[in-house]
Amino acid sequence: MVLRLSEHAERDRPRERLWAVGPGALTGQELLAIVLGTGCAGRDALAVAGELLGRGEGSLRRLAGRPAAELAGVPGVGRGKAARVAAALELGRRVGAEVEPPPERIRTPADVHRYYAPRLRDLAVEEFHVLALGSQSQVRGDLLITRGILNSSLVHPREVFRAAIAEAAAGIIVVHNHPSGDPTPSGDDRAVTRQLVDAGRLLDLPVHDHVIVGGDRYMSFAEAGLL
């Protein structure tokens, strides 16, 4: 027989456990149950949270990438609870993005990845950024150029270098993400990079690297010898 949440010993209920041992000791399912608040007929909040987590194959990060409309379709969730779950996951993403401050100087592609990964690795669409650097590789600005599918018609050198010049950049690193999680460059990625490198030479504003963020991995054109 499956116990309803109210039938569990009080010390074993997620909300009481949070107060007793702290949120860090709770499972993802228990935390989701607290966000949901209630279940539905025949299923308590823990059971609903378990099915919800299953939509992300047991991963909160993958769950955060699922459309809110899909979450709302889980029995016992609906639009109101799906909105709460989506908001909670987005808050977690933003906390993660704030943890890593911008480095004073960019020394390696790994520095670029550490800076951008918390913000880009879980996005459902591609974002193309320009990291404007000073003469000593100090960070002058992070510039979002476009969102959407990366191709040469969307990422035009005019927009990239106009933004970099406005920041008085001595050089730039371009960065974008692959929502698939695979940072392997596509044909369009290579074409955009060649176009920008050529334009940078003409303007005497060099493109030092193009870093692609794919999940927890990255690919650097400079490291791969592709610039």
KAUR-V986198 format. One record per residue. N is the residue number from 1. RES is the residue in one letter. SS is DSSP state (H for helix, E for strand, - for the rest). Layout:
N:RES:SS
N:RES:SS
This chain:
1:M:-
2:V:-
3:L:-
4:R:-
5:L:H
6:S:H
7:E:H
8:H:-
9:A:-
10:E:H
11:R:H
12:D:H
13:R:-
14:P:H
15:R:H
16:E:H
17:R:H
18:L:H
19:W:H
20:A:H
21:V:H
22:G:-
23:P:H
24:G:H
25:A:H
26:L:-
27:T:-
28:G:H
29:Q:H
30:E:H
31:L:H
32:L:H
33:A:H
34:I:H
35:V:H
36:L:H
37:G:-
38:T:-
39:G:-
40:C:E
41:A:-
42:G:-
43:R:E
44:D:-
45:A:H
46:L:H
47:A:H
48:V:H
49:A:H
50:G:H
51:E:H
52:L:H
53:L:H
54:G:H
55:R:-
56:G:-
57:E:-
58:G:-
59:S:-
60:L:H
61:R:H
62:R:H
63:L:H
64:A:H
65:G:-
66:R:-
67:P:-
68:A:H
69:A:H
70:E:H
71:L:H
72:A:H
73:G:-
74:V:-
75:P:-
76:G:-
77:V:-
78:G:H
79:R:H
80:G:H
81:K:H
82:A:H
83:A:H
84:R:H
85:V:H
86:A:H
87:A:H
88:A:H
89:L:H
90:E:H
91:L:H
92:G:H
93:R:H
94:R:H
95:V:H
96:G:H
97:A:H
98:E:H
99:V:H
100:E:-
101:P:-
102:P:-
103:P:-
104:E:-
105:R:E
106:I:-
107:R:-
108:T:-
109:P:H
110:A:H
111:D:H
112:V:H
113:H:H
114:R:H
115:Y:H
116:Y:H
117:A:H
118:P:H
119:R:H
120:L:H
121:R:-
122:D:-
123:L:-
124:A:-
125:V:-
126:E:-
127:E:E
128:F:E
129:H:E
130:V:E
131:L:E
132:A:E
133:L:E
134:G:-
135:S:-
136:Q:-
137:S:-
138:Q:E
139:V:E
140:R:E
141:G:E
142:D:E
143:L:E
144:L:E
145:I:E
146:T:E
147:R:E
148:G:-
149:I:-
150:L:-
151:N:-
152:S:-
153:S:-
154:L:-
155:V:-
156:H:-
157:P:H
158:R:H
159:E:H
160:V:H
161:F:H
162:R:H
163:A:H
164:A:H
165:I:H
166:A:H
167:E:-
168:A:-
169:A:-
170:A:-
171:G:E
172:I:E
173:I:E
174:V:E
175:V:E
176:H:E
177:N:E
178:H:-
179:P:-
180:S:-
181:G:-
182:D:-
183:P:-
184:T:-
185:P:-
186:S:-
187:G:H
188:D:H
189:D:H
190:R:H
191:A:H
192:V:H
193:T:H
194:R:H
195:Q:H
196:L:H
197:V:H
198:D:H
199:A:H
200:G:H
201:R:H
202:L:H
203:L:H
204:D:-
205:L:-
206:P:E
207:V:E
208:H:E
209:D:E
210:H:E
211:V:E
212:I:E
213:V:E
214:G:E
215:G:-
216:D:-
217:R:E
218:Y:E
219:M:E
220:S:E
221:F:-
222:A:-
223:E:-
224:A:-
225:G:-
226:L:-
227:L:-
